[in-house]
Amino acid sequence: MVKLIICVKRKTGMTRKEFDAYWQNRHGPLVKSVPEFMRHVTKYVQCHIVESSIPLGVAAPYDGVAELWFDSAEAIAQAFNEPRYLEIIRPDEHRFVELADCVTLVTQEVLIA
Protein backbone atom coordinates (compact mmCIF):
# COMPACT_ATOMS: atom_id res chain seq x y z
CA MET A 1 0.00 0.00 0.00
CA VAL A 2 1.26 3.48 -0.88
CA LYS A 3 -0.08 6.89 0.00
CA LEU A 4 -0.12 9.94 -2.24
CA ILE A 5 0.23 13.10 -0.16
CA ILE A 6 -0.53 16.43 -1.83
CA CYS A 7 0.24 19.67 0.01
CA VAL A 8 -2.40 21.98 -1.44
CA LYS A 9 -2.21 25.74 -2.04
CA ARG A 10 -5.49 27.55 -2.63
CA LYS A 11 -6.13 29.62 -5.75
CA THR A 12 -4.89 33.21 -5.54
CA GLY A 13 -7.72 35.53 -4.50
CA MET A 14 -9.67 32.79 -2.74
CA THR A 15 -10.13 33.05 1.03
CA ARG A 16 -9.32 30.06 3.21
CA LYS A 17 -13.04 29.79 4.06
CA GLU A 18 -14.00 29.74 0.36
CA PHE A 19 -11.25 27.22 -0.36
CA ASP A 20 -12.29 24.89 2.47
CA ALA A 21 -15.95 25.03 1.47
CA TYR A 22 -15.22 24.34 -2.19
CA TRP A 23 -12.76 21.54 -1.50
CA GLN A 24 -15.03 19.76 0.99
CA ASN A 25 -18.48 20.38 -0.52
CA ARG A 26 -17.80 20.47 -4.26
CA HIS A 27 -14.48 18.83 -5.13
CA GLY A 28 -14.63 15.95 -2.64
CA PRO A 29 -18.07 14.77 -3.78
CA LEU A 30 -17.01 15.26 -7.42
CA VAL A 31 -13.98 13.01 -6.93
CA LYS A 32 -16.17 10.35 -5.27
CA SER A 33 -18.63 10.53 -8.18
CA VAL A 34 -16.09 9.36 -10.79
CA PRO A 35 -15.96 5.55 -10.46
CA GLU A 36 -13.26 5.23 -13.11
CA PHE A 37 -10.92 7.15 -10.79
CA MET A 38 -12.19 5.89 -7.44
CA ARG A 39 -11.80 2.21 -8.38
CA HIS A 40 -8.05 2.76 -7.95
CA VAL A 41 -8.34 4.63 -4.62
CA THR A 42 -8.49 2.73 -1.34
CA LYS A 43 -9.03 5.80 0.85
CA TYR A 44 -9.31 9.57 0.29
CA VAL A 45 -8.91 12.09 3.12
CA GLN A 46 -8.81 15.88 3.07
CA CYS A 47 -6.86 17.54 5.90
CA HIS A 48 -8.01 21.14 6.35
CA ILE A 49 -5.86 23.63 8.27
CA VAL A 50 -7.16 24.45 11.75
CA GLU A 51 -6.98 28.12 12.66
CA SER A 52 -5.33 28.03 16.07
CA SER A 53 -1.99 28.56 17.69
CA ILE A 54 0.73 26.75 15.81
CA PRO A 55 2.67 24.46 18.18
CA LEU A 56 6.00 24.95 16.41
CA GLY A 57 5.48 28.68 15.90
CA VAL A 58 5.63 28.50 12.10
CA ALA A 59 2.56 28.94 9.92
CA ALA A 60 2.15 26.33 7.18
CA PRO A 61 2.76 27.53 3.61
CA TYR A 62 -0.10 25.28 2.44
CA ASP A 63 -3.85 25.39 2.93
CA GLY A 64 -4.37 21.69 3.40
CA VAL A 65 -3.21 18.19 2.63
CA ALA A 66 -4.92 15.54 0.52
CA GLU A 67 -4.13 11.92 1.29
CA LEU A 68 -5.04 9.17 -1.14
CA TRP A 69 -4.20 5.51 -0.53
CA PHE A 70 -3.53 3.10 -3.40
CA ASP A 71 -2.48 -0.54 -3.65
CA SER A 72 0.64 0.39 -5.62
CA ALA A 73 2.49 3.18 -7.41
CA GLU A 74 1.17 1.69 -10.65
CA ALA A 75 -2.39 2.19 -9.39
CA ILE A 76 -1.62 5.89 -8.84
CA ALA A 77 -0.48 6.22 -12.45
CA GLN A 78 -3.56 4.39 -13.69
CA ALA A 79 -5.91 6.58 -11.65
CA PHE A 80 -4.44 9.87 -12.81
CA ASN A 81 -4.37 8.72 -16.44
CA GLU A 82 -8.03 7.71 -16.47
CA PRO A 83 -9.81 9.68 -19.22
CA ARG A 84 -12.67 10.56 -16.84
CA TYR A 85 -10.17 11.94 -14.28
CA LEU A 86 -8.67 14.13 -17.00
CA GLU A 87 -12.11 15.15 -18.27
CA ILE A 88 -13.90 15.82 -14.96
CA ILE A 89 -11.64 16.03 -11.92
CA ARG A 90 -8.53 17.73 -13.32
CA PRO A 91 -10.40 20.78 -14.68
CA ASP A 92 -12.09 21.20 -11.29
CA GLU A 93 -8.70 21.23 -9.53
CA HIS A 94 -7.80 24.30 -11.60
CA ARG A 95 -10.85 26.13 -10.16
CA PHE A 96 -9.61 26.22 -6.57
CA VAL A 97 -5.95 25.08 -6.42
CA GLU A 98 -2.67 26.66 -7.56
CA LEU A 99 -1.38 23.39 -9.00
CA ALA A 100 2.11 24.73 -9.72
CA ASP A 101 2.49 25.61 -6.02
CA CYS A 102 1.45 22.19 -4.68
CA VAL A 103 3.88 19.54 -3.48
CA THR A 104 3.18 15.88 -4.19
CA LEU A 105 4.80 12.92 -2.44
CA VAL A 106 4.34 9.19 -2.97
CA THR A 107 4.99 7.54 0.39
CA GLN A 108 4.90 4.25 2.18
CA GLU A 109 3.79 4.38 5.79
CA VAL A 110 6.09 3.04 8.49
CA LEU A 111 4.20 2.60 11.75
CA ILE A 112 6.31 3.68 14.73
CA ALA A 113 3.74 3.66 17.53
Secondary structure, 3 states (H helix, E strand, C coil): CEEEEEEECECCCCCHHHHHHHHHHHHHHHHHCCHHHHCCEEEEEEEECCCCCCCCCCCCCCCEEEEEEECCHHHHHHHHCCHHHHHHHHHHHHHHECHHHCEEEEECCCCCC
